[in-house]
Amino acid sequence: MNTDAGTGSTGAAGAAPPAAPPATLHIRFFRTADGAPVGADRYEQLLHLLGQFTPVIEALPPDAALADVRGALRYFDRDAEGIAELIRLRALAWYGVWCTIGIGANPLLARMAARTASPGEIRAVPADTASVTSFLARRPASALYGVGPATARTLGAYGLDTVERIAAAPPATLQRILGAKTGRAVYERARGIDPTPVTPNAAARSTGAEHRFPHDELDPRRRRQALLSLADDLGARLRASGQAARALTLTVRYADRSTTTRTRRLEAPTAHGPALTEAAYALHAALGLQRARVRSVALRAEDLCRAERAARQLSFDPVADKAYRIEAAVDRARARFGTGAVRPAAKPGGKATR
């Protein structure tokens, strides 16, 4: 277990009372064999495992979860690191699944701790201000949860390329650069402040699917076929749940198990398969992969909202209108005959997971 400690407190008389111990866990599950995310059935079992420690669990499918274990500290007579170790050992012993766990005083710090941890590691960020500042200081702006590539580039253009520099900038400056709401949120996150609670049974904020190739794939055409199938699946699931995505994230895993992740904001919230496919193709093309040996590709629909907010632009293009009518017909066929009744014309081989 790795703890990112800061300078610590002096314990002098009159000092501020110690901060409450960190008790928010961000757990990422993955299989030991190839590092791939767990399947839907196993994921449900692992959420049930977390439920043995706390009812305050926010599922982050397909392979992660947030848990608030403050109420479990006294019951189990352990600190958050001790509870995390129990979760890690039971997940491995009962389900053969390794997990990486980040621990922090809030979801932001727990996520960032998990992101910087090695596979199978538990990493904790102490709750005192000095430790939080030390943990965040030299990290790039893009390391902050919610700061995507576009926002990071905007901040970098003003020399705010590290969390330390963002935290030192006047809040008014960040609000002028990013807008009032975003600027205020980024300023607070750069100081380790995140008032967002862990919300049990919250509506899904994202949903994703992954395609694992039967062998390391060099052919970009086959990778595009996989993206077509994944985008089609995501669109169908979003429409079935009455949701739409505001952003799409592509994750490419290579033969050496390294990954590249890119996110694109969509012009408008959508659950339209062709729009998701177009965004997926653009993300893939932007990577400029040449002879990369790709083991898997994954798509994640992010920042979900209700479908009512997905306004459809009126068009006189009969082709676009036909695409929507075909999609509605496909949805009806799948509802009646099953999800496998209709598939994209170019469906790749390999194994898909959700």
CORQUISUL-V954464 format. One record per pair of residues at least 6 apart in sequence whose C-alpha atoms are under 8 Angstrom apart, sorted by sequence separation. I is the first residue (numbers start at 0). J is the second residue. If there is no record, write none. Layout:
# CORQUISUL-V954464
[[I & J] [I & J]]
This chain:
# CORQUISUL-V954464
[[29 & 35] [30 & 36] [50 & 56] [58 & 64] [59 & 65] [72 & 78] [90 & 96] [91 & 97] [102 & 108] [103 & 109] [116 & 122] [124 & 130] [125 & 131] [140 & 146] [141 & 147] [154 & 160] [158 & 164] [159 & 165] [173 & 179] [174 & 180] [176 & 182] [187 & 193] [216 & 222] [237 & 243] [252 & 258] [269 & 275] [314 & 320] [333 & 339] [29 & 36] [30 & 37] [49 & 56] [57 & 64] [58 & 65] [72 & 79] [75 & 82] [90 & 97] [91 & 98] [101 & 108] [102 & 109] [124 & 131] [141 & 148] [174 & 181] [175 & 182] [237 & 244] [251 & 258] [252 & 259] [333 & 340] [28 & 36] [29 & 37] [56 & 64] [57 & 65] [90 & 98] [101 & 109] [102 & 110] [113 & 121] [174 & 182] [250 & 258] [251 & 259] [332 & 340] [333 & 341] [28 & 37] [56 & 65] [57 & 66] [101 & 110] [103 & 112] [113 & 122] [151 & 160] [173 & 182] [174 & 183] [250 & 259] [251 & 260] [332 & 341] [46 & 56] [56 & 66] [72 & 82] [87 & 97] [101 & 111] [102 & 112] [112 & 122] [124 & 134] [141 & 151] [173 & 183] [250 & 260] [55 & 66] [56 & 67] [68 & 79] [87 & 98] [101 & 112] [102 & 113] [112 & 123] [140 & 151] [171 & 182] [249 & 260] [250 & 261] [46 & 58] [55 & 67] [87 & 99] [100 & 112] [101 & 113] [112 & 124] [170 & 182] [173 & 185] [248 & 260] [249 & 261] [329 & 341] [53 & 66] [55 & 68] [100 & 113] [101 & 114] [170 & 183] [173 & 186] [248 & 261] [249 & 262] [265 & 278] [53 & 67] [99 & 113] [109 & 123] [140 & 154] [248 & 262] [53 & 68] [101 & 116] [109 & 124] [210 & 225] [247 & 262] [248 & 263] [263 & 278] [52 & 68] [100 & 116] [108 & 124] [170 & 186] [246 & 262] [247 & 263] [49 & 66] [53 & 70] [83 & 100] [99 & 116] [246 & 263] [247 & 264] [42 & 60] [46 & 64] [53 & 71] [99 & 117] [246 & 264] [247 & 265] [42 & 61] [52 & 71] [99 & 118] [100 & 119] [102 & 121] [140 & 159] [143 & 162] [210 & 229] [245 & 264] [246 & 265] [263 & 282] [279 & 298] [42 & 62] [98 & 118] [99 & 119] [100 & 120] [101 & 121] [102 & 122] [103 & 123] [104 & 124] [140 & 160] [165 & 185] [166 & 186] [209 & 229] [245 & 265] [262 & 282] [97 & 118] [98 & 119] [99 & 120] [100 & 121] [101 & 122] [102 & 123] [103 & 124] [104 & 125] [139 & 160] [140 & 161] [165 & 186] [166 & 187] [208 & 229] [244 & 265] [245 & 266] [261 & 282] [39 & 61] [80 & 102] [97 & 119] [98 & 120] [99 & 121] [100 & 122] [101 & 123] [102 & 124] [103 & 125] [104 & 126] [139 & 161] [140 & 162] [154 & 176] [245 & 267] [246 & 268] [38 & 61] [79 & 102] [103 & 126] [138 & 161] [139 & 162] [153 & 176] [166 & 189] [245 & 268] [37 & 61] [137 & 161] [138 & 162] [165 & 189] [166 & 190] [208 & 232] [244 & 268] [245 & 269] [36 & 61] [37 & 62] [136 & 161] [137 & 162] [138 & 163] [140 & 165] [208 & 233] [243 & 268] [244 & 269] [36 & 62] [136 & 162] [137 & 163] [163 & 189] [207 & 233] [243 & 269] [244 & 270] [135 & 162] [136 & 163] [150 & 177] [162 & 189] [206 & 233] [243 & 270] [135 & 163] [242 & 270] [247 & 275] [52 & 82] [249 & 279] [111 & 142] [247 & 278] [248 & 279] [87 & 119] [111 & 143] [238 & 270] [247 & 279] [29 & 62] [111 & 144] [237 & 270] [249 & 282] [28 & 62] [110 & 144] [249 & 283] [27 & 62] [28 & 63] [235 & 270] [27 & 63] [107 & 143] [234 & 270] [268 & 304] [270 & 306] [26 & 63] [27 & 64] [49 & 86] [84 & 121] [107 & 144] [233 & 270] [234 & 271] [235 & 272] [269 & 306] [25 & 63] [26 & 64] [48 & 86] [83 & 121] [215 & 253] [234 & 272] [253 & 291] [254 & 292] [268 & 306] [25 & 64] [26 & 65] [146 & 185] [205 & 244] [215 & 254] [233 & 272] [253 & 292] [254 & 293] [270 & 309] [25 & 65] [26 & 66] [253 & 293] [254 & 294] [268 & 308] [269 & 309] [24 & 65] [25 & 66] [65 & 106] [80 & 121] [231 & 272] [234 & 275] [252 & 293] [253 & 294] [268 & 309] [23 & 65] [24 & 66] [48 & 90] [143 & 185] [230 & 272] [231 & 273] [251 & 293] [252 & 294] [253 & 295] [267 & 309] [268 & 310] [23 & 66] [24 & 67] [80 & 123] [230 & 273] [251 & 294] [252 & 295] [267 & 310] [23 & 67] [24 & 68] [144 & 188] [231 & 275] [251 & 295] [252 & 296] [22 & 67] [23 & 68] [45 & 90] [143 & 188] [230 & 275] [231 & 276] [251 & 296] [22 & 68] [23 & 69] [143 & 189] [230 & 276] [250 & 296] [251 & 297] [22 & 69] [249 & 296] [250 & 297] [249 & 297] [250 & 298] [227 & 276] [230 & 279] [249 & 298] [226 & 276] [248 & 298] [249 & 299] [247 & 298] [248 & 299] [227 & 279] [247 & 299] [248 & 300] [271 & 323] [41 & 94] [226 & 279] [247 & 300] [248 & 301] [135 & 189] [226 & 280] [246 & 300] [247 & 301] [272 & 326] [24 & 79] [135 & 190] [245 & 300] [246 & 301] [22 & 78] [23 & 79] [135 & 191] [244 & 300] [245 & 301] [246 & 302] [22 & 79] [223 & 280] [244 & 301] [245 & 302] [20 & 78] [21 & 79] [132 & 190] [244 & 302] [245 & 303] [20 & 79] [24 & 83] [131 & 190] [132 & 191] [244 & 303] [245 & 304] [131 & 191] [223 & 283] [243 & 303] [244 & 304] [242 & 303] [243 & 304] [242 & 304] [243 & 305] [242 & 305] [243 & 306] [31 & 95] [241 & 305] [242 & 306] [30 & 95] [31 & 96] [241 & 306] [243 & 308] [30 & 96] [31 & 97] [233 & 299] [243 & 309] [29 & 96] [30 & 97] [233 & 300] [28 & 96] [29 & 97] [229 & 297] [230 & 298] [238 & 306] [28 & 97] [29 & 98] [229 & 298] [28 & 98] [226 & 296] [27 & 98] [28 & 99] [225 & 296] [226 & 297] [26 & 98] [27 & 99] [226 & 298] [26 & 99] [27 & 100] [217 & 290] [26 & 100] [217 & 291] [222 & 296] [25 & 100] [26 & 101] [216 & 291] [217 & 292] [24 & 100] [25 & 101] [216 & 292] [217 & 293] [24 & 101] [25 & 102] [215 & 292] [216 & 293] [24 & 102] [215 & 293] [216 & 294] [23 & 102] [24 & 103] [215 & 294] [0 & 80] [22 & 102] [23 & 103] [214 & 294] [21 & 102] [22 & 103] [23 & 104] [25 & 106] [107 & 188] [212 & 293] [21 & 103] [22 & 104] [23 & 105] [24 & 106] [212 & 294] [21 & 104] [22 & 105] [23 & 106] [108 & 191] [211 & 294] [212 & 295] [20 & 104] [21 & 105] [25 & 109] [107 & 191] [211 & 295] [19 & 104] [24 & 109] [25 & 110] [107 & 192] [210 & 295] [211 & 296] [23 & 109] [24 & 110] [27 & 113] [107 & 193] [209 & 295] [210 & 296] [26 & 113] [105 & 192] [106 & 193] [209 & 296] [210 & 297] [25 & 113] [105 & 193] [209 & 297] [105 & 194] [106 & 195] [208 & 297] [209 & 298] [105 & 195] [106 & 196] [207 & 297] [208 & 298] [105 & 196] [106 & 197] [207 & 298] [208 & 299] [207 & 299] [206 & 299] [207 & 300] [205 & 299] [206 & 300] [205 & 300] [206 & 301] [235 & 330] [205 & 301] [204 & 301] [205 & 302] [204 & 302] [205 & 303] [204 & 303] [203 & 303] [204 & 304] [21 & 124] [21 & 125] [20 & 125] [21 & 126] [20 & 126] [19 & 126] [18 & 126] [18 & 127] [17 & 127] [231 & 343] [148 & 261] [148 & 262] [228 & 342] [147 & 262] [228 & 343] [227 & 343] [228 & 345] [227 & 345] [228 & 346] [1 & 120] [3 & 122] [227 & 346] [228 & 347] [0 & 120] [1 & 121] [2 & 122] [3 & 123] [4 & 124] [5 & 125] [7 & 127] [0 & 121] [1 & 122] [2 & 123] [3 & 124] [4 & 125] [224 & 345] [225 & 346] [0 & 122] [1 & 123] [2 & 124] [3 & 125] [7 & 129] [224 & 346] [225 & 347] [0 & 123] [2 & 125] [6 & 129] [7 & 130] [224 & 347] [5 & 129] [6 & 130] [5 & 130] [4 & 130] [5 & 131] [221 & 347] [3 & 130] [5 & 132] [5 & 133] [4 & 133] [5 & 134] [4 & 134] [67 & 197] [3 & 134] [66 & 197] [65 & 197] [213 & 348] [212 & 348] [213 & 349] [212 & 349] [213 & 350] [211 & 349] [212 & 350] [210 & 349] [211 & 350] [57 & 197] [210 & 350] [211 & 351] [56 & 197] [57 & 198] [58 & 199] [210 & 351] [211 & 352] [55 & 197] [56 & 198] [57 & 199] [58 & 200] [209 & 351] [210 & 352] [55 & 198] [56 & 199] [57 & 200] [58 & 201] [60 & 203] [208 & 351] [209 & 352] [55 & 199] [56 & 200] [57 & 201] [59 & 203] [208 & 352] [209 & 353] [54 & 199] [58 & 203] [59 & 204] [60 & 205] [61 & 206] [208 & 353] [59 & 205] [60 & 206] [61 & 207] [207 & 353] [60 & 207] [61 & 208] [34 & 256] [61 & 353] [39 & 352] [38 & 352] [39 & 353] [37 & 352] [38 & 353] [36 & 352]]
